[in-house]
Amino acid sequence: MISQKANDRHDAGRGAQFNPQNRFLKGAYVQEFAEGIDDWEHDVRKTQYIFDESRTVVNEIKSPDVGMLFSANPYQGCEHGCIYCYARNSHEYWGYSAGLDFESRIVVKKNAAELLRKFFERKSWTPAPISLSGNTDCYQPIERKMKITRQMLEICLHYRNPVGVLSKNALILRDLDVLQELAKLKLVRVFSSITSLDEKLRLKLEPRTATYKGRLKVVETMAKHDIPTGIMNAPIIPGLNDDHMHDVLKAAAEAGAQWAGYTVVRLNGAIGPIFEDWLRKSFPDRADKVWNMISSCHGGNVNDSRFGQRMVGDGRIAELIRTQFSLYCKKFRLNETKHEWNLSAFRRIRNGQASLFD
């Protein structure tokens, strides 16, 4: 494991600026000073793909405040490089760092679609919505070549199992044909993650994602083709994008979004030092203010693990965010209807023949 010590230079091509120590590893190689001979300093930033033959792809979600029962992630690590991403810590389980490694060492589960097919063949499986991108984005850049997410959507359509998708990449429009077929059977809902409408902020906050205009185009296209769609205005980072909420929700509603959700940023585990390093390099003039505002939402800490509180925070600032979100959703007529999943269409495939599930 290579761990690069943080320095004063900001790399605009990545979110994280260094590799913090993996908590599961006892030792690490550390670069104390940037020397011309240290060519690996630049190599570590090149995206590499690790092809993995996974044993499972569907995960049961037991956390009561996540809003999903099952998730499936074709990729671990995410080249989008969102500095706040809660999934960074999970990269440590693969032997990598939550910092630069998370966005430059991408694990590709090349057999994910086949694993999903086998999962649906289990006699014990009772149809339920499965969320793609429950951890990392299923439409990150490598998907353009691998098409694993598309294959998984096709498997969901074949078996008629409900599926939810959350992404911040316009690549999802490539699979409009499959999404339309799923929508006809009431088997899909698509959410786009939109943190702001400020492109300068996006380039720092989420350096390798689709533009906000591109994400609104996704919402508009989904709505135009009768595919249930909404947005996640998340995370809300006090002092950076909290005052952007009105414009984001207004633009989303005008594009055709039916629903919206939000979370308040929390910096658990290795994300804390990664985010603070980024914050002080990206916004040195207001870093202390932003850091203190985040802390005020979590009882004086930048992280809160309490179910029910960790996603939305507490305290005066968190309450103000909650009130504004509720007010704006009402104003723009978001979250007025409940999405109904079709759980009765599921079918298993036996000997090449489809049979209705009962």
C-alpha positions as CSV (number, residue, x, y, z in Angstrom):
1,M,0.0,0.0,0.0
2,I,1.3,3.4,-1.0
3,S,0.3,6.3,1.2
4,Q,1.1,9.8,0.0
5,K,1.4,12.5,2.6
6,A,-0.8,15.5,2.0
7,N,0.9,18.6,0.6
8,D,-0.1,22.1,-0.3
9,R,-0.7,21.3,-4.0
10,H,-4.3,20.8,-5.1
11,D,-4.9,18.3,-7.9
12,A,-7.9,19.4,-9.8
13,G,-8.3,16.0,-11.5
14,R,-9.1,14.2,-8.2
15,G,-11.2,14.8,-5.2
16,A,-8.9,13.4,-2.5
17,Q,-5.4,14.8,-2.4
18,F,-3.6,12.0,-0.5
19,N,-4.0,8.4,0.7
20,P,-4.7,8.1,4.5
21,Q,-3.5,5.0,6.2
22,N,-5.8,2.0,5.8
23,R,-7.0,1.1,9.3
24,F,-6.8,-2.6,8.6
25,L,-3.1,-2.5,7.5
26,K,-0.2,-2.2,10.0
27,G,2.3,-0.7,7.7
28,A,2.5,1.6,4.7
29,Y,5.0,3.2,2.3
30,V,4.9,7.0,2.8
31,Q,6.3,9.7,0.5
32,E,7.5,12.5,2.9
33,F,8.8,14.8,0.2
34,A,8.0,15.3,-3.5
35,E,11.2,14.6,-5.4
36,G,11.7,14.5,-9.2
37,I,12.9,10.9,-8.8
38,D,9.6,9.9,-7.3
39,D,7.8,9.1,-10.5
40,W,5.2,6.9,-8.8
41,E,3.7,10.1,-7.3
42,H,2.1,10.7,-10.6
43,D,1.5,7.0,-11.5
44,V,-0.7,6.6,-8.3
45,R,-3.1,9.0,-9.8
46,K,-3.7,7.1,-13.0
47,T,-6.9,5.0,-12.8
48,Q,-6.3,1.3,-12.7
49,Y,-8.9,-1.4,-12.9
50,I,-8.9,-4.6,-10.9
51,F,-11.0,-7.3,-12.4
52,D,-12.6,-9.5,-9.7
53,E,-14.5,-12.7,-9.8
54,S,-16.9,-12.0,-7.0
55,R,-19.0,-14.6,-5.2
56,T,-22.0,-12.4,-4.4
57,V,-23.4,-9.1,-5.7
58,V,-26.6,-8.5,-3.8
59,N,-26.3,-7.2,-0.3
60,E,-29.1,-7.0,2.2
61,I,-29.2,-3.5,3.8
62,K,-30.0,-3.8,7.6
63,S,-29.6,-0.1,8.4
64,P,-33.1,1.2,9.1
65,D,-32.6,4.8,7.8
66,V,-31.0,4.1,4.4
67,G,-34.3,3.7,2.5
68,M,-33.4,0.5,0.6
69,L,-33.7,-3.2,1.4
70,F,-31.1,-4.6,-1.1
71,S,-28.3,-3.2,-3.1
72,A,-26.1,-4.4,-5.9
73,N,-22.8,-2.7,-6.9
74,P,-21.0,-3.8,-10.0
75,Y,-18.0,-1.6,-9.1
76,Q,-16.1,-0.8,-5.9
77,G,-14.3,2.5,-5.7
78,C,-15.5,5.3,-7.9
79,E,-13.7,7.4,-10.4
80,H,-16.1,10.3,-10.0
81,G,-14.0,11.3,-7.0
82,C,-16.7,13.0,-4.9
83,I,-14.8,14.2,-1.9
84,Y,-17.6,13.6,0.6
85,C,-18.5,10.0,-0.5
86,Y,-19.5,7.8,2.4
87,A,-18.4,4.7,0.3
88,R,-14.7,5.7,0.6
89,N,-14.4,3.8,3.9
90,S,-15.5,0.5,2.2
91,H,-12.5,0.6,0.0
92,E,-10.3,-0.3,3.0
93,Y,-11.9,-3.7,3.1
94,W,-10.3,-4.4,-0.3
95,G,-6.9,-3.5,1.0
96,Y,-6.8,0.1,-0.4
97,S,-6.9,3.6,1.0
98,A,-10.1,5.6,1.2
99,G,-8.3,8.5,-0.4
100,L,-6.7,8.6,-3.9
101,D,-7.0,4.8,-4.1
102,F,-10.8,5.0,-3.8
103,E,-11.0,7.0,-7.1
104,S,-8.0,5.5,-8.9
105,R,-8.1,1.8,-8.0
106,I,-11.5,0.6,-9.3
107,V,-12.6,-3.0,-8.6
108,V,-14.7,-4.3,-11.5
109,K,-17.1,-7.2,-10.7
110,K,-17.1,-8.6,-14.2
111,N,-19.4,-11.5,-13.3
112,A,-22.0,-9.3,-11.5
113,A,-24.8,-9.8,-14.1
114,E,-24.4,-13.6,-13.9
115,L,-24.4,-13.5,-10.1
116,L,-27.6,-11.5,-10.2
117,R,-29.2,-14.0,-12.5
118,K,-28.3,-16.8,-10.1
119,F,-29.6,-14.8,-7.2
120,F,-33.0,-14.5,-8.8
121,E,-33.1,-18.2,-9.4
122,R,-33.0,-18.9,-5.7
123,K,-36.2,-20.5,-4.4
124,S,-35.8,-18.4,-1.3
125,W,-35.9,-15.1,-3.1
126,T,-39.0,-13.0,-2.6
127,P,-39.2,-10.2,-5.1
128,A,-38.2,-6.8,-3.7
129,P,-36.6,-3.7,-5.1
130,I,-32.8,-3.9,-5.6
131,S,-30.9,-0.6,-5.7
132,L,-28.0,-0.1,-8.1
133,S,-25.4,2.4,-6.7
134,G,-26.2,1.6,-3.1
135,N,-22.5,2.1,-2.5
136,T,-20.7,3.4,-5.6
137,D,-22.0,4.8,-8.8
138,C,-23.0,2.1,-11.3
139,Y,-22.5,4.5,-14.2
140,Q,-19.0,5.6,-13.6
141,P,-16.7,6.0,-16.6
142,I,-15.6,2.3,-16.9
143,E,-19.3,1.3,-17.4
144,R,-19.2,2.8,-20.9
145,K,-16.8,0.0,-21.9
146,M,-17.9,-2.9,-19.6
147,K,-21.7,-2.4,-19.8
148,I,-22.2,-4.4,-16.6
149,T,-24.9,-2.1,-15.3
150,R,-26.8,-2.5,-18.5
151,Q,-26.6,-6.3,-18.3
152,M,-27.9,-6.1,-14.7
153,L,-30.9,-4.0,-15.8
154,E,-31.6,-6.5,-18.6
155,I,-31.5,-9.3,-16.0
156,C,-34.0,-7.4,-13.8
157,L,-36.2,-7.0,-16.9
158,H,-35.9,-10.6,-17.8
159,Y,-37.0,-11.7,-14.3
160,R,-39.2,-8.7,-13.8
161,N,-37.7,-7.8,-10.5
162,P,-38.0,-4.1,-9.4
163,V,-34.8,-2.0,-9.6
164,G,-33.9,1.5,-8.5
165,V,-31.0,3.5,-9.9
166,L,-29.1,6.4,-8.4
167,S,-26.4,8.1,-10.5
168,K,-24.7,11.4,-11.2
169,N,-23.6,10.4,-14.7
170,A,-25.5,11.1,-18.0
171,L,-24.3,7.7,-19.3
172,I,-27.6,6.3,-18.0
173,L,-29.3,7.7,-21.1
174,R,-27.6,5.0,-23.1
175,D,-29.9,2.5,-21.4
176,L,-33.1,4.4,-22.0
177,D,-34.5,1.5,-24.0
178,V,-34.2,-1.0,-21.1
179,L,-35.4,1.6,-18.6
180,Q,-38.5,2.2,-20.7
181,E,-39.4,-1.5,-20.8
182,L,-39.0,-1.7,-17.0
183,A,-41.1,1.4,-16.5
184,K,-44.0,-0.1,-18.5
185,L,-44.1,-2.9,-15.9
186,K,-43.7,-0.4,-13.0
187,L,-40.3,-2.0,-12.1
188,V,-38.0,1.0,-12.1
189,R,-37.3,4.4,-10.5
190,V,-34.4,6.6,-11.4
191,F,-32.8,9.2,-9.2
192,S,-30.1,11.7,-10.1
193,S,-27.8,13.1,-7.5
194,I,-27.6,16.9,-7.8
195,T,-25.7,18.8,-5.1
196,S,-25.8,22.3,-6.7
197,L,-26.1,24.2,-10.0
198,D,-22.8,25.9,-9.5
199,E,-20.3,24.3,-12.0
200,K,-17.3,25.8,-10.3
201,L,-18.3,24.1,-7.1
202,R,-19.0,20.8,-8.9
203,L,-15.5,20.7,-10.5
204,K,-14.0,20.8,-7.0
205,L,-16.6,18.8,-5.1
206,E,-17.3,16.1,-7.7
207,P,-14.4,16.4,-10.3
208,R,-15.2,13.6,-12.7
209,T,-19.0,13.6,-12.8
210,A,-21.5,14.8,-15.4
211,T,-22.3,18.5,-15.4
212,Y,-25.4,19.6,-13.5
213,K,-27.0,20.6,-16.8
214,G,-26.3,17.0,-17.9
215,R,-28.0,15.6,-14.8
216,L,-31.1,17.8,-15.2
217,K,-31.2,16.5,-18.8
218,V,-31.4,13.0,-17.4
219,V,-34.3,14.0,-15.2
220,E,-36.0,15.7,-18.2
221,T,-35.5,12.7,-20.4
222,M,-36.8,10.2,-17.9
223,A,-39.9,12.2,-17.2
224,K,-40.5,12.6,-21.0
225,H,-40.4,8.8,-21.4
226,D,-42.7,8.2,-18.4
227,I,-39.9,6.7,-16.3
228,P,-40.5,7.6,-12.6
229,T,-37.7,10.0,-11.6
230,G,-36.5,12.2,-8.8
231,I,-33.3,13.7,-7.4
232,M,-31.2,13.5,-4.3
233,N,-30.0,17.0,-3.2
234,A,-27.2,15.4,-1.3
235,P,-25.2,15.9,0.6
236,I,-26.0,19.3,2.0
237,I,-22.7,20.9,3.2
238,P,-23.4,23.9,5.4
239,G,-21.4,26.9,4.2
240,L,-20.9,25.4,0.7
241,N,-24.2,24.4,-0.9
242,D,-26.9,24.8,1.7
243,D,-28.1,28.0,0.1
244,H,-28.4,26.3,-3.3
245,M,-31.3,24.0,-2.3
246,H,-34.1,26.3,-3.6
247,D,-32.6,26.6,-7.1
248,V,-31.8,22.8,-7.3
249,L,-35.3,21.7,-6.3
250,K,-36.9,24.3,-8.5
251,A,-34.8,23.2,-11.5
252,A,-35.5,19.5,-10.8
253,A,-39.2,20.0,-10.6
254,E,-39.3,22.0,-13.8
255,A,-37.4,19.2,-15.5
256,G,-40.0,16.7,-14.4
257,A,-38.8,15.2,-11.1
258,Q,-41.6,13.8,-8.9
259,W,-39.6,13.2,-5.8
260,A,-36.6,14.7,-3.9
261,G,-34.5,13.7,-0.9
262,Y,-31.6,15.1,1.0
263,T,-28.9,14.3,3.5
264,V,-26.6,16.4,5.6
265,V,-22.9,15.6,5.1
266,R,-21.3,13.4,7.7
267,L,-17.6,12.7,7.6
268,N,-17.2,9.2,9.2
269,G,-13.9,7.3,9.4
270,A,-11.2,8.3,7.0
271,I,-13.5,10.7,5.2
272,G,-12.9,13.3,7.9
273,P,-9.2,14.0,7.3
274,I,-9.7,13.5,3.5
275,F,-12.4,16.1,3.4
276,E,-10.7,18.6,5.8
277,D,-7.5,18.5,3.7
278,W,-9.6,19.1,0.5
279,L,-11.6,21.9,2.2
280,R,-8.5,23.8,3.4
281,K,-7.0,23.6,-0.1
282,S,-10.1,24.4,-2.0
283,F,-11.7,27.0,0.3
284,P,-9.0,28.3,2.6
285,D,-11.0,31.5,3.3
286,R,-14.0,29.7,4.8
287,A,-12.6,26.3,5.8
288,D,-13.0,26.9,9.5
289,K,-16.5,28.2,9.2
290,V,-17.6,25.2,7.1
291,W,-16.0,22.7,9.4
292,N,-17.6,24.3,12.4
293,M,-21.0,24.3,10.8
294,I,-20.7,20.7,9.9
295,S,-19.7,19.9,13.5
296,S,-22.7,21.8,14.8
297,C,-25.0,19.5,12.9
298,H,-23.6,16.4,14.7
299,G,-23.3,17.4,18.3
300,G,-19.9,19.0,18.0
301,N,-18.4,16.2,15.8
302,V,-18.2,15.9,12.0
303,N,-19.8,12.4,12.2
304,D,-22.8,10.9,13.9
305,S,-23.5,7.2,13.8
306,R,-27.0,7.3,15.4
307,F,-29.7,5.8,13.2
308,G,-32.3,8.5,12.3
309,Q,-29.9,11.3,13.1
310,R,-26.8,10.6,11.1
311,M,-28.3,11.4,7.7
312,V,-30.1,14.7,8.7
313,G,-28.2,15.9,11.7
314,D,-29.6,17.9,14.6
315,G,-29.1,21.4,16.0
316,R,-30.1,24.8,14.7
317,I,-28.5,24.6,11.3
318,A,-29.8,21.0,10.6
319,E,-33.3,22.1,11.6
320,L,-33.1,25.1,9.3
321,I,-32.0,22.8,6.4
322,R,-34.9,20.4,7.2
323,T,-37.4,23.2,7.3
324,Q,-36.3,24.7,4.1
325,F,-36.3,21.4,2.3
326,S,-39.9,20.7,3.4
327,L,-41.0,24.2,2.4
328,Y,-39.4,24.0,-1.1
329,C,-40.7,20.6,-1.8
330,K,-44.2,21.8,-1.0
331,K,-43.7,24.9,-3.1
332,F,-42.5,22.9,-6.1
333,R,-45.0,20.0,-5.6
334,L,-42.3,17.4,-5.0
335,N,-43.0,14.1,-3.0
336,E,-46.8,14.5,-3.4
337,T,-47.2,10.9,-4.6
338,K,-45.9,7.6,-3.4
339,H,-44.1,5.3,-5.8
340,E,-45.7,1.9,-6.0
341,W,-43.5,-1.1,-7.0
342,N,-44.9,-3.9,-9.0
343,L,-44.0,-7.0,-7.0
344,S,-46.4,-9.4,-8.7
345,A,-44.7,-9.6,-12.1
346,F,-41.6,-11.5,-10.9
347,R,-40.9,-14.8,-12.8
348,R,-38.2,-17.4,-12.5
349,I,-36.7,-19.0,-15.6
350,R,-36.7,-22.8,-15.6
351,N,-35.2,-24.8,-18.5
352,G,-35.3,-21.7,-20.6
353,Q,-39.0,-21.2,-19.9
354,A,-40.5,-18.4,-17.9
355,S,-43.0,-19.3,-15.2
356,L,-45.0,-16.9,-13.1
357,F,-43.9,-16.5,-9.5
358,D,-46.4,-17.4,-6.8
